Amino acid sequence: MIFDGQSGDVHFERFNINDFSAKTDRYSVTIGENKFFTKGLELKINSQNLSIEGSLSFSRNNPWPVTLKEPGCMGWYSYMPFMECYHGILSMYHDISGELSYNNRVIDFNKGIGYTEKDWGKNFPNSWIWVQANHFNKSKISISASMASIPFLGTQFAGFIIGLLVEDKLYRFTTYRSAKTVKLKHDGKAIEWIVKLKDLTLSIYIELGNKVGLLFAPDENDMIEKVPEYLDSRVSIKLEDSNKIIIEDKSNLAANEVIGDIDTLLQLANKH
């Protein structure tokens, strides 16, 4: 799937199941002549509506730490075999080199910056909020923040994962680390989200973009168009430690999704 952020066009390319292979000991996925791995990707697709070819290299990756206690951004929830969806952040921020030929137009990615995440499982949650940005005014800042309604042992809760990379320090606000949502508000055009963890307070303000692409996602039987995503949203962040500002910045190039029964998600998130 390729999402053109300038036009809002989404292309979904289907492959035979036999064209897919993946390693189990590391991130390495092959789909036809296309390869995705930790340090880059190689693309080669020539179909009726899409021509894309080239390779990109990633360097100075900043992965979410993986330990026995916290095997990635989901923490100990990663060990639960009955979760319907699993999430991993492979790199919060990295340098990009290389170029791609996209519908006979060469796109230069040299001196670019990137972010890589992955999802796997049998279905997406029925509602979620997600934002990601790494093009801020100051250098080497990246945020990935998501909240979803999580079915768990016959009930549901609003689980969230927030990573804020500032230079070489990753601030982690997550449900399993006992971070708390102080406020979550959505008025249809913007989202205000405030979380606390001990003396740290993170304020996130998201303004939804103008161009939306409809992404494909799994249902019970197939991949279908059901996830509206913006690549032109705006996000402002402020991180405070006991009322002392650590970082305050904004990005006009944020990816953003607001999906499903948001009213119920807000109710779950604002339970105190």
C-alpha positions as CSV (number, residue, x, y, z in Angstrom):
1,M,0.0,0.0,0.0
2,I,1.4,3.4,-1.0
3,F,-0.1,6.7,0.2
4,D,0.7,9.8,-1.7
5,G,0.7,12.6,0.8
6,Q,0.5,15.4,-1.8
7,S,-2.4,14.1,-3.7
8,G,-4.1,12.0,-1.1
9,D,-4.2,9.0,-3.5
10,V,-3.9,5.5,-2.0
11,H,-2.7,2.5,-4.1
12,F,-3.3,-1.0,-2.8
13,E,-1.3,-3.7,-4.6
14,R,-2.5,-7.3,-4.2
15,F,0.0,-10.2,-4.2
16,N,-0.3,-14.0,-4.1
17,I,0.1,-15.4,-0.6
18,N,3.1,-17.4,-1.9
19,D,4.9,-14.1,-2.7
20,F,5.1,-13.4,1.0
21,S,7.9,-14.5,3.4
22,A,9.2,-13.1,6.7
23,K,11.9,-13.9,9.1
24,T,11.0,-14.8,12.7
25,D,14.2,-13.7,14.4
26,R,14.3,-10.2,13.0
27,Y,12.4,-7.6,10.9
28,S,12.8,-8.9,7.4
29,V,9.8,-9.1,5.1
30,T,9.7,-10.0,1.4
31,I,6.6,-9.4,-0.8
32,G,7.3,-10.3,-4.4
33,E,10.3,-8.2,-5.5
34,N,9.8,-5.8,-2.6
35,K,11.9,-6.1,0.6
36,F,11.5,-4.4,4.0
37,F,14.1,-4.6,6.7
38,T,15.5,-2.6,9.7
39,K,18.1,-0.7,7.7
40,G,16.1,0.1,4.6
41,L,13.7,-1.1,1.9
42,E,13.7,-2.1,-1.8
43,L,10.6,-1.5,-4.0
44,K,9.8,-2.8,-7.5
45,I,6.2,-2.7,-8.6
46,N,5.0,-2.2,-12.2
47,S,1.2,-2.6,-12.5
48,Q,-1.6,-0.9,-14.4
49,N,-1.9,2.1,-12.0
50,L,1.5,2.2,-10.3
51,S,5.1,2.2,-11.2
52,I,7.6,2.4,-8.3
53,E,11.2,1.3,-8.1
54,G,14.3,2.0,-6.0
55,S,15.9,1.5,-2.7
56,L,16.3,3.5,0.5
57,S,18.9,3.0,3.3
58,F,18.2,3.9,6.9
59,S,21.0,4.8,9.4
60,R,21.3,5.9,13.0
61,N,18.0,4.1,13.9
62,N,16.3,4.8,17.2
63,P,14.3,1.6,18.1
64,W,11.9,1.4,21.0
65,P,13.9,-0.6,23.7
66,V,13.2,-4.3,23.9
67,T,13.8,-6.1,27.2
68,L,12.5,-9.2,28.9
69,K,10.3,-7.1,31.1
70,E,9.1,-4.8,28.3
71,P,9.5,-6.5,25.0
72,G,8.8,-3.4,22.9
73,C,6.2,-0.6,23.1
74,M,3.4,-2.9,24.2
75,G,5.2,-3.9,27.4
76,W,4.0,-7.1,29.0
77,Y,0.8,-7.1,26.9
78,S,3.0,-8.5,24.1
79,Y,3.1,-11.8,26.0
80,M,-0.7,-12.1,26.0
81,P,-1.6,-14.6,23.2
82,F,-5.3,-13.5,23.0
83,M,-4.7,-9.8,22.0
84,E,-6.4,-9.1,18.6
85,C,-3.6,-6.6,17.5
86,Y,0.1,-6.2,18.3
87,H,2.1,-3.1,17.7
88,G,5.9,-2.5,17.4
89,I,8.0,0.6,16.9
90,L,11.2,-0.3,14.9
91,S,12.6,3.2,14.8
92,M,11.4,6.5,16.2
93,Y,13.8,8.5,14.1
94,H,16.5,7.7,11.5
95,D,18.3,9.2,8.5
96,I,17.3,8.2,5.0
97,S,19.4,8.0,1.8
98,G,18.5,6.9,-1.7
99,E,15.8,7.7,-4.2
100,L,12.6,6.2,-5.7
101,S,11.1,6.4,-9.1
102,Y,7.4,6.9,-8.6
103,N,5.2,6.9,-11.7
104,N,8.3,8.1,-13.8
105,R,9.0,10.9,-11.3
106,V,12.3,10.6,-9.3
107,I,11.9,11.4,-5.6
108,D,15.2,12.2,-3.8
109,F,15.1,11.0,-0.2
110,N,18.8,11.9,0.6
111,K,19.1,13.8,3.9
112,G,15.6,12.8,4.8
113,I,14.4,11.5,8.1
114,G,12.0,8.5,8.8
115,Y,10.0,6.5,11.2
116,T,9.1,2.8,11.1
117,E,6.4,0.8,12.9
118,K,4.7,-2.5,12.3
119,D,1.3,-4.1,13.2
120,W,0.3,-7.7,13.2
121,G,-2.6,-9.8,14.4
122,K,-6.1,-10.7,13.3
123,N,-7.9,-7.3,13.5
124,F,-7.5,-3.7,14.4
125,P,-9.3,-2.2,17.5
126,N,-12.8,-0.9,17.0
127,S,-11.7,2.7,17.8
128,W,-8.4,4.5,18.1
129,I,-6.5,7.8,17.9
130,W,-3.0,7.9,16.5
131,V,-0.5,10.6,15.6
132,Q,3.1,10.5,14.5
133,A,5.5,13.3,13.5
134,N,9.3,13.7,13.4
135,H,9.6,17.0,11.4
136,F,9.6,19.6,14.1
137,N,11.3,23.0,14.3
138,K,14.1,21.6,16.5
139,S,16.2,18.6,15.2
140,K,15.8,15.0,16.4
141,I,12.4,15.2,17.9
142,S,9.8,12.5,17.2
143,I,6.5,11.5,18.7
144,S,4.3,8.5,18.3
145,A,1.1,8.5,20.3
146,S,-1.8,6.1,20.1
147,M,-4.8,5.2,22.2
148,A,-7.3,2.4,21.5
149,S,-10.2,0.6,23.0
150,I,-8.7,-2.7,24.1
151,P,-10.9,-5.8,24.7
152,F,-9.4,-7.6,27.7
153,L,-10.8,-10.5,29.7
154,G,-14.5,-9.7,28.9
155,T,-14.2,-6.0,29.4
156,Q,-12.4,-3.1,27.6
157,F,-10.1,-0.2,28.6
158,A,-8.4,2.7,26.9
159,G,-4.9,1.6,26.4
160,F,-2.2,4.0,25.2
161,I,1.4,4.1,24.0
162,I,3.3,7.4,23.7
163,G,6.9,7.7,22.8
164,L,8.6,11.1,22.7
165,L,12.1,11.1,21.5
166,V,14.1,14.3,22.3
167,E,17.7,14.1,21.1
168,D,18.8,10.7,22.5
169,K,16.3,10.4,25.3
170,L,13.0,8.5,24.8
171,Y,10.2,9.5,27.2
172,R,7.7,6.7,27.5
173,F,4.1,7.3,28.7
174,T,2.2,4.0,28.6
175,T,-0.7,2.2,30.3
176,Y,1.6,-0.5,31.7
177,R,4.0,2.1,33.1
178,S,1.1,3.6,35.1
179,A,0.9,6.8,33.1
180,K,-2.5,8.5,33.5
181,T,-4.6,10.4,31.0
182,V,-5.6,13.7,32.7
183,K,-7.6,15.0,29.8
184,L,-8.7,13.7,26.3
185,K,-10.9,16.0,24.3
186,H,-12.1,15.8,20.6
187,D,-14.3,18.3,19.0
188,G,-14.2,16.9,15.4
189,K,-11.5,19.2,14.2
190,A,-8.8,19.0,17.0
191,I,-7.7,16.7,19.8
192,E,-6.3,17.8,23.2
193,W,-4.5,15.1,25.1
194,I,-2.7,15.5,28.5
195,V,-0.9,12.7,30.2
196,K,1.1,12.5,33.4
197,L,3.7,10.1,34.7
198,K,5.1,11.0,38.1
199,D,6.5,14.6,37.8
200,L,6.3,14.6,34.0
201,T,3.3,16.1,32.1
202,L,3.0,15.8,28.3
203,S,0.5,18.0,26.5
204,I,-0.4,17.1,22.9
205,Y,-2.6,19.2,20.6
206,I,-3.6,17.8,17.2
207,E,-5.3,19.7,14.4
208,L,-6.7,17.4,11.8
209,G,-5.5,17.9,8.3
210,N,-7.3,18.6,5.0
211,K,-6.3,15.8,2.7
212,V,-7.4,12.3,3.8
213,G,-6.6,9.0,2.2
214,L,-8.6,5.8,2.8
215,L,-6.2,3.0,3.8
216,F,-6.9,-0.7,3.5
217,A,-7.0,-2.7,6.7
218,P,-8.1,-6.3,7.7
219,D,-11.5,-7.4,8.5
220,E,-12.5,-11.0,9.1
221,N,-12.0,-12.1,5.5
222,D,-10.1,-9.5,3.5
223,M,-8.3,-6.2,3.3
224,I,-10.9,-3.4,2.9
225,E,-10.9,0.4,2.7
226,K,-11.8,1.5,6.2
227,V,-9.0,3.7,7.7
228,P,-9.1,7.4,6.9
229,E,-5.6,8.9,7.5
230,Y,-4.2,12.4,7.2
231,L,-0.6,13.2,6.4
232,D,-1.0,16.9,6.7
233,S,-2.2,17.2,10.3
234,R,-0.5,19.5,12.7
235,V,0.7,18.6,16.2
236,S,2.0,20.7,19.1
237,I,3.8,19.2,22.1
238,K,4.9,20.4,25.5
239,L,6.8,18.3,28.0
240,E,7.1,19.6,31.5
241,D,9.0,18.2,34.6
242,S,7.4,19.7,37.7
243,N,6.3,22.8,35.7
244,K,9.7,23.3,34.1
245,I,9.5,23.1,30.3
246,I,11.8,20.4,28.8
247,I,10.6,20.8,25.2
248,E,7.9,22.7,23.4
249,D,7.6,22.5,19.7
250,K,5.2,21.9,16.8
251,S,5.1,20.0,13.4
252,N,3.0,20.8,10.3
253,L,3.7,17.3,8.9
254,A,1.9,14.9,11.1
255,A,0.3,11.6,10.2
256,N,-3.0,11.2,12.1
257,E,-6.0,8.8,12.4
258,V,-9.2,9.1,14.4
259,I,-11.2,5.9,13.9
260,G,-14.4,4.3,15.2
261,D,-16.6,5.0,18.3
262,I,-14.6,7.9,19.6
263,D,-17.2,8.9,22.2
264,T,-16.9,5.6,24.0
265,L,-13.1,5.8,23.7
266,L,-13.2,9.3,25.3
267,Q,-15.4,8.0,28.1
268,L,-13.0,5.1,28.8
269,A,-10.0,7.5,28.7
270,N,-11.4,10.1,31.0
271,K,-12.4,7.7,33.8
272,H,-10.5,8.8,36.9
